[in-house]
């Protein structure tokens, strides 16, 4: 019997690719960046969408297209017609937080269909991790053929992670790093997430420190050249252009744009050497789920988040 499936993808690029490969079933394109900005546990609520709309406008000047959003989400209103739901999400933090959101939305809507995960990452014979839209047609079809059915424990795990992410204490995520599940890249993503908070010594998260390191170690000719490097060498974060451009802009005190390229300033070298804590000067007050990133700093020695002194009760 041919099954009728709903495909939920991580963005337009993959949706278009699947259509090119003659996937004729319904596709819901998930276009959010839940790895940044405030979130609350209940996704299927006006409060959640109001929070997200305000965040996207304030931080990225993105106007949410209400009609397009509702048209996509309305595909879940008639979920009974589907035999299964396929979740197409990648190995990185960007995709994994979105994946948690999608699974929780399905749970909140009481949609109890078999869930299958199609997740790209390590590819045999390839050195770098690959996104789904970067795969060849043969590789993508192979991934689909070997999709992984999520167990009730996997779904409970995703629900617990989402609630924790929406909470105030992200140290609670630490035990989940060693939890066995069918989300084989979740451990890497959770580790990467905790290190997005300011380092206790430098005040920079791993991404920010990596941007300064790229400038220091390479002949960077322009801001656009720097962006390309950042997109290609960001590990498990999976950030897009807008997110990295914002970070590069926030770090402007650490570099100078000169005729012969971009060079670190004295502060840039001090930040790389962790000689001073620059968290308040950079002032990147973005929320990660339920917590403002400036409320905590990451201690390498203790391998956990520590309350920023001014936020300690």
Secondary structure in CASP SS format (residue, H / E / C, confidence):
PFRMAT SS
TARGET T0000
AUTHOR 0000-0000-0000
METHOD secondary structure of the structure
MODEL  1
X C 1.00
X C 1.00
X C 1.00
X C 1.00
X E 1.00
X E 1.00
X E 1.00
X E 1.00
X E 1.00
X C 1.00
X C 1.00
X H 1.00
X H 1.00
X H 1.00
X H 1.00
X H 1.00
X H 1.00
X H 1.00
X H 1.00
X H 1.00
X C 1.00
X C 1.00
X C 1.00
X C 1.00
X C 1.00
X E 1.00
X E 1.00
X E 1.00
X E 1.00
X C 1.00
X C 1.00
X C 1.00
X C 1.00
X C 1.00
X C 1.00
X C 1.00
X E 1.00
X E 1.00
X C 1.00
X C 1.00
X C 1.00
X C 1.00
X C 1.00
X C 1.00
X C 1.00
X H 1.00
X H 1.00
X H 1.00
X H 1.00
X H 1.00
X H 1.00
X H 1.00
X H 1.00
X H 1.00
X H 1.00
X H 1.00
X H 1.00
X H 1.00
X H 1.00
X H 1.00
X C 1.00
X C 1.00
X C 1.00
X C 1.00
X C 1.00
X H 1.00
X H 1.00
X H 1.00
X H 1.00
X H 1.00
X H 1.00
X H 1.00
X H 1.00
X H 1.00
X H 1.00
X H 1.00
X C 1.00
X C 1.00
X H 1.00
X H 1.00
X H 1.00
X C 1.00
X C 1.00
X E 1.00
X E 1.00
X E 1.00
X E 1.00
X E 1.00
X C 1.00
X C 1.00
X C 1.00
X C 1.00
X H 1.00
X H 1.00
X H 1.00
X H 1.00
X H 1.00
X H 1.00
X H 1.00
X H 1.00
X H 1.00
X H 1.00
X H 1.00
X H 1.00
X H 1.00
X H 1.00
X H 1.00
X H 1.00
X C 1.00
X C 1.00
X C 1.00
X C 1.00
X C 1.00
X E 1.00
X E 1.00
X E 1.00
X E 1.00
X E 1.00
X C 1.00
X C 1.00
X C 1.00
X C 1.00
X C 1.00
X C 1.00
X C 1.00
X C 1.00
X C 1.00
X C 1.00
X C 1.00
X C 1.00
X C 1.00
X H 1.00
X H 1.00
X H 1.00
X C 1.00
X C 1.00
X H 1.00
X H 1.00
X H 1.00
X H 1.00
X H 1.00
X H 1.00
X H 1.00
X H 1.00
X H 1.00
X C 1.00
X C 1.00
X E 1.00
X E 1.00
X C 1.00
X C 1.00
X H 1.00
X H 1.00
X H 1.00
X H 1.00
X H 1.00
X H 1.00
X H 1.00
X H 1.00
X H 1.00
X H 1.00
X H 1.00
X H 1.00
X H 1.00
X H 1.00
X C 1.00
X C 1.00
X C 1.00
X C 1.00
X H 1.00
X H 1.00
X H 1.00
X H 1.00
X H 1.00
X H 1.00
X H 1.00
X H 1.00
X H 1.00
X C 1.00
X C 1.00
X C 1.00
X C 1.00
X C 1.00
X C 1.00
X C 1.00
X H 1.00
X H 1.00
X H 1.00
X H 1.00
X H 1.00
X H 1.00
X H 1.00
X H 1.00
X H 1.00
X C 1.00
X C 1.00
X C 1.00
X E 1.00
X E 1.00
X C 1.00
X C 1.00
X C 1.00
X C 1.00
X C 1.00
X C 1.00
X H 1.00
X H 1.00
X H 1.00
X H 1.00
X H 1.00
X H 1.00
X H 1.00
X H 1.00
X H 1.00
X H 1.00
X H 1.00
X H 1.00
X C 1.00
X C 1.00
X C 1.00
X C 1.00
X C 1.00
X H 1.00
X H 1.00
X H 1.00
X H 1.00
X H 1.00
X H 1.00
X H 1.00
X H 1.00
X H 1.00
X H 1.00
X C 1.00
X C 1.00
X C 1.00
X C 1.00
X C 1.00
X C 1.00
X C 1.00
X C 1.00
X H 1.00
X H 1.00
X H 1.00
X H 1.00
X H 1.00
X H 1.00
X H 1.00
X H 1.00
X H 1.00
X H 1.00
X C 1.00
X H 1.00
X H 1.00
X H 1.00
X E 1.00
X E 1.00
X E 1.00
X E 1.00
X C 1.00
X C 1.00
X E 1.00
X E 1.00
X E 1.00
X E 1.00
X C 1.00
X H 1.00
X H 1.00
X H 1.00
X H 1.00
X H 1.00
X H 1.00
X H 1.00
X C 1.00
X C 1.00
X C 1.00
X C 1.00
X C 1.00
X C 1.00
X H 1.00
X H 1.00
X H 1.00
X H 1.00
X C 1.00
X C 1.00
X C 1.00
X C 1.00
X E 1.00
X E 1.00
X E 1.00
X C 1.00
X E 1.00
X E 1.00
X H 1.00
X H 1.00
X H 1.00
X E 1.00
X E 1.00
X E 1.00
X E 1.00
X C 1.00
X C 1.00
X C 1.00
X C 1.00
X E 1.00
X E 1.00
X E 1.00
X E 1.00
X C 1.00
X H 1.00
X H 1.00
X H 1.00
X C 1.00
X C 1.00
END
